Amino acid sequence: MAQLPMYPAVVNSPGTELAAAISASDTTISLVSVTGIPAAPNLLTIGSDETAETIRYTAINEKTLTVERAFQSVAKSWSAGAKVARYFTAYDYDAMRQNIAETFTSVSSGKTEVAAAITDMGQSTGSTAEFAVMATNVRNISKDATATAADLRAGKTMYSGGAKKTGSLPVQATGAQTITPGPTDIVKSAGIYDGPITVKGVPVDSNTVLVGNSIAGTAGAMPNRSAENYHMPGAAAELASGDRIFIKPIWGYYDGQSWVSYPIPNLRPENLRDGIQVLNMTGILIEGKKFATGKYTGSNIHVAGLSFPPNRILVWGSYGDSSYYMDNFLQAKRHYYFGSTPSVSLFSGFGYVANGFTCSTNENSNIEWSWEAYA
């Protein structure tokens, strides 16, 4: 229900009089004086007893008022000189009472809604709580908030900790951002980035990254060959025209301190001409008829591993006061024996083995025999 209009009163209700008689239908009246008459709109009472008429005026033009007749009681004719004053009327009382009741109802309903709203904000409040309690609870609504000005966009405001605060978090970018990784760290300042941020991908071939390392999330697959073997065997070797030999290393990482090797069985000093140097090897081969010499202790002489198949063998030695010498042509199967006590049976069992020879003696096994072999 809408509240009724309420009109200002005047202290002591000063009065005046009608300047001219009026009929029951007149809607304008003239007054002797308008001193003490409140500004329009307001109420006036014509007469002072139970026959009085309460009117409402809507405008004042000098001493003439535009009025609404029979606002309370019945409109009738009045003579000039009738008393007119702003008294406290039944309407004033009824309007005040009704408005107070309406206000109470509205306030009561409003308190219920306000209490519910405060409760919804985390501060439990009953609908019958005193206004002071409600006020305290309202102030406490934002006191449990943890956001600070540094958490809020610069220029924006919020309520936190019971106080209004203005954000200080800077806006760093309003559009899309693209970040391309480089050799050093890229640091983006703290703040708000309104657009999407794209960090460019880094495609990495795992075979180009050392095992145990990773680049952009790609684990390395390249084996560390230097850590596996200081002399890593090569995969293949090739002799190029001129003075170059190429060794193909096994795929992997080499730290520059290790070596790659490849076996060359015939690369030996005795296979290189005397005085010729290959890498750090110097040859000792003297070209001519192939020849070898050595010593052997025992009654059964066995020599193998020569670099050539022998054709002629010389064997000699001494025991006690006797000396023995044998000249043997293996291929021709011709034997010559010499000694202080020659004996054809002293040497026997001559034989040819791959790149070597054997022979047996009938003398003491402690004799040291010298031998020479010729191709």
Secondary structure, DSSP 8 states (H G I E B T S, - for coil): ----------TT--EEEBSS-B-TT--EEEBS--TT---SSEEEEESSSTT-EEEEEEEEETTEEEEEEEEES----B-TT-EEE----HHHHHHHHHHHHHHHHHHHHHHHHHHHHHHHTT----TT--HHHHHHHHHTTTTT----GGGSBTT-EEEETTEEEE--B-EEESS-EEE---SS-----SSEE-S-EEE------GGGSBTT-EETTEE--B-BHHHH-TEEE-SEEEEETTTEEEEE--SSB--SSSEEE---TT--GGGSBTT-EETTEE--B--SS-EEEEEEESSEEEE---SS--SEEEEEEEETTEEEEEEEETTTTEEEEEESS--TTSEEEEEEETTEEEEEESS-TT-EEEEEEE-
